[in-house]
Amino acid sequence: MNKPPTWFYVVAALALLWNLAGCTAFVADLQLTPEDLARLPEAQQALYSERPLWALVATGVAVIGGALGCLCLLLRKRWATGLLIASLLGVLAQDVGLFVMMDHLKAASGVAPLLQGVVLLVAIGLVPLAGYANARGWTT
């Protein structure tokens, strides 16, 4: 097994932190009470009330799979690729829920689509990174 360059560890560590932030946001989202939701603007309340369960599950797969996949990259485990692919599929399913099925997203903050675009780009970028690490013999 070849030793990866320093940049690989830096990128994997930053990606892990990114996904851990996603996990934190996901847990906070799950802990919202009806009182918390009532304090949100109407457009955001509509987003929460119309969100299908599968979109919530997809978000969990995206952030938990991403965090575990990045941890596996740091530990140089080959199966990081599968976890990061699962994470990407979760992000794509989440995007379907956000952009195709929920008209109320337009009424919510303009930051949400931008942030979700960054989430998608990071998830897409991590899959070939894992494949590159596998091809270079950096993982076992």
Disulfide bonds with the S-S distance in Angstrom:
none
